[in-house]
């Protein structure tokens, strides 16, 4: 790198750190999180709040830099916002939920934290991912500080247990995945991801692993046993039924439908005509593959969702072979998935009549914008983590180089529009905190891969996953091998 380029990079990083400092939210004199965006030029709406999912990248960069107090404060204060009693009122948040966001307000002259569980959100969506990200962050804090005493406090053990109660509750479902409504995660508007979206399943898997490490076994025997039972089943289910590559596509292409009983091969009754075979045939590289966006009754969503695929690599939900295939796909379809701003939240976009029907004509989710295949710089840190995990660091370095040539000059926008990500998002906020931290965290992970264990795990015992797969095959029918 030339000296003038090095100077520019240093200036961008200095600006990023200053913008991050400006975003820190204080409560009674203590730092407790970061604002979603610090852009005084526009009306704040809910961007003046601290979102649980948004804060994760901020928290990880703070942990790396040794500023553990803000992360500990965040974990303690958000835990206090978690409802601990059963709510019979359907309009009250359920016991164990972690809010989508919170803000500092004055009540009788005193600062208090006001939580939003979705009751103020657009379309009144209650997040499923907040409690999962909270658990993942608690575990990252413990890994970073080696301070197990925080997680072992009775209040934290109760908080973890209540989250597990929600996740592992009896339900109207026969699969190890979580059934959730549309808009339950980072994609918090109607985008056709209701059912068993990949992003939630990967976060669920990662949160189960975090809870398994943090829960004291004594007194939690039933929950620990439930986690041990669910983890390999969930892992095997995702690896088998969500995976798409050329071999798997060929198998699905020849599926029979309307099968009944234990001998069924097409377990989800997928109709061949519902899949864009000819587009996929052209798009899938011979040595590439990815995890589908959603699998359910007569549903195989073949869109590529970045967060789910990247975090599947990082958390060891994907096999080593699958992880390499996902990175191969990103490399071979670089212009589609990365383009001029890393990286697409999903690909391809919903267009024409499909856009109108699936999104409800959402003006913010027009094709190639926002959640509908917009480009989100925050995903850079997950790309970097996956690149470190798979030893494909050059891919992340290339993405970071592309991003840092624009982010500072564009004033750190929330997202970008267009097929290549060349347009600043039409309604994107400037100085979006997780855009800033996505860039800084990606740089840190590449510079020092030893930080990866904050979000990564050891592999699940292969024999446990194999046994779980056999159980699923025996209970719901044979699986057509790839």
PyMOL commands that set and color helices and strands:
alter all, ss='L'
color gray80, all
select helices_A, chain A and resi 3-23+52-64+68-81+122-124+129-145+148-152+154-167+198-214+221-241+246-253+272-274+277-283+306-314+320-332+334-337+352-359+377-390+393-404+433-447+449-454+462-476
alter helices_A, ss='H'
color red, helices_A
select strands_A, chain A and resi 24-27+30-34+50-51+101-107+110-116+243-245+289-296+299-305+346-347+416-417+423-424
alter strands_A, ss='S'
color yellow, strands_A
deselect
rebuild
show_as cartoon
